[in-house]
Amino acid sequence: MLEKIKTPDDVQNLSLSELLELARDVRKRIIEVTAKNGGHVAPSLGATDLTIALLKVFDPRIDKIVWDVGHQSYAYKILTERNERFDTLRQLNGISGFNNTFESIYDAFGVGHASTSISATLGITIAREMKNEKGQNIAVIGDGALTGGMSFEALNHAGHLQRDMIVILNDNNMSISKSVGALQAYLTNILVSRSYNTIKNVVWDFVQHLPHRIRRRTILSARKIEENLISSLAPNIIFEDLGFKYVGPIDGHNIPRMVRIFKKVVRNMNGPILIHIVTTKGKGYEPAEDDAPRFHGLGPYEIESGKCRGKNGKSYSQVFGEKLCDLAEKNDKIIAITAAMADGTGLVDFAEKFPKRFFDVGIAEQHAVTFAGGLAIQGMKPFVAIYSTFLQRAFDQIIHDIALQKLPVVFCLDRAGLVGEDGATHHGVFDLSYLSIVPNLAILAPSDAEELQMMLEFAAEYNEGPIAIRYPRGSAKSCKIEHKPIELGKYDVRIKGNDIVLIGIGKSFEDAEAIFEKMKKDFPKIKPYLINARWMKPADEKLLKELEKSVTTIFTIEENSLKGGFGESIKSRFVNSNIRVHSFGIPDQFVTYGTTDELKEIIEVTTDQIYEKIKKLLK
């Protein structure tokens, strides 16, 4: 059946029984490709039936469909003229793992982070209205994205404006980890009530069919009647109170029923409408249904067993999680906080061992940070574990609610640096830049697993203000040497030299080490310094002053944007001296998706490429 689908028009021409066959084919295609490439398996499997129902009723060339979050949309990509290229999912020069306006005319809005769809759809609705454009405007929000505060801001505004738009809530009772909070429990417990939906439709039809001359005088009274009836059957429906007409809940795997509901909504209703769809994350693939959090996003796996392929050693996330458990055993003030990322940040064991000291706040990074501030001001020691790219969303709270008050909150930034196939929305390449401008905030970056553990120990005892530790995705390198203790603002000088300095920070110290060895062979007369910076802030001012007296050239290496990054901070200290500072890192551009090695090759920051540039400078 899938081979017959060349454009979305072909979906509209299928019978309802053929749509069910198509759903099976699409799921099979998603599983086959993600097993090879990795990706967000469970979210897209869960949204497959919903996608087919949408494309049966709506035309994505005329109707604007905005996905939130974008990793639900693999079926949508397959059915909107991208099936032939779907094998290239998340591969260099292939199709993106998220919606991308540069990739397809069918992607109405680019998305990688959560909770943005309702705001974007409302903006699209207003703009199209001003241009007198025809078509429906639809936000598909799910996978926990409704736990983000931005969603409620948008719901509130849309309810106030009362424009024609549709919000489809894909309620799968899951986020990246299991969704939490009163809202999720509330949605799950709404009664599937025929009487409620029947009476609601009668009331709404009555209001819509009143003669035009008396409609205005009676509509407020009719709405009041509707609200009273709703309250008697499903008390305090929050969406109704926000100005939305609520439809549901509906089985999100019953394609014929969704098709009927969507057609009825378009035909009979106006204003902002919320359609509540209930789905199972990972639907149609048993390993993903049984372990939806793990199958939220993962690397290549075996289809038969669901086991991941090629995993070697502990990840930095695991090292972090294990060490935090050890520290919490000794210090009962340590609290772990995450934003719907218990699995991704390695906090599952912590949650099981210390349930009263673990808090998953949902996809609400701003709240997570200020919540940590409240804990800290009362003498607790909160560790906030959030991916580097997602912590950007809480920048204001870091400044005003934490740093300004010098609260001893520890920010643990997972996935710092390039993260590979997830692409520009997920690369953690700005944290050194955006955090370094914040007063009172100390910033660390480990070069290996042992240093991460030492930095966590240091942070647990540090009470002079907030501290951030950024570490990369993937397997944690283990170093055999005995590390020097972590001291505030103190670099680790591995090898003392004379004239040339190689400084790497975080994972990039590996590059500095490799280049140091190459330099020893090619330039035997040069005796360079080899320095593991450890600290972005504060800098090792004593060491830098010593270097100013003796060296001529400094090379810095970082997996962060060069704009405002570690290299620029070093360069600024020598601006009035004769020392030349050459920095290597992420250029001023958004980096695409592909393997990390491929991406480094493209932006010319592999170890060999950096060394070739250094050789030319030395010669």
Secondary structure as UniProt FT lines:
FT   HELIX           2..4
FT   HELIX           8..12
FT   HELIX           16..37
FT   HELIX           41..46
FT   HELIX           48..57
FT   TURN            60..62
FT   STRAND          64..68
FT   HELIX           70..72
FT   HELIX           74..77
FT   HELIX           78..82
FT   TURN            84..85
FT   HELIX           86..88
FT   TURN            89..90
FT   TURN            92..93
FT   TURN            101..103
FT   TURN            105..106
FT   HELIX           117..130
FT   TURN            131..132
FT   STRAND          137..142
FT   TURN            143..144
FT   HELIX           145..147
FT   HELIX           149..161
FT   STRAND          165..171
FT   HELIX           182..189
FT   HELIX           194..208
FT   HELIX           212..233
FT   TURN            235..236
FT   HELIX           238..241
FT   TURN            242..243
FT   STRAND          245..251
FT   TURN            252..253
FT   HELIX           255..268
FT   STRAND          272..278
FT   TURN            281..284
FT   HELIX           286..290
FT   TURN            291..293
FT   HELIX           294..296
FT   TURN            303..305
FT   HELIX           316..330
FT   TURN            332..333
FT   STRAND          334..338
FT   TURN            342..346
FT   HELIX           348..353
FT   HELIX           355..357
FT   STRAND          358..360
FT   HELIX           365..377
FT   TURN            378..379
FT   STRAND          381..387
FT   HELIX           388..391
FT   HELIX           392..394
FT   HELIX           395..397
FT   HELIX           398..403
FT   TURN            404..406
FT   STRAND          410..414
FT   TURN            421..422
FT   TURN            424..426
FT   HELIX           431..436
FT   TURN            439..440
FT   STRAND          442..444
FT   HELIX           449..461
FT   STRAND          467..470
FT   TURN            488..489
FT   STRAND          492..495
FT   STRAND          500..504
FT   HELIX           506..508
FT   HELIX           509..522
FT   TURN            524..525
FT   STRAND          529..532
FT   STRAND          535..537
FT   HELIX           541..550
FT   STRAND          553..561
FT   TURN            563..564
FT   HELIX           566..573
FT   TURN            574..576
FT   STRAND          580..586
FT   HELIX           596..602
FT   TURN            603..604
FT   HELIX           607..618
//
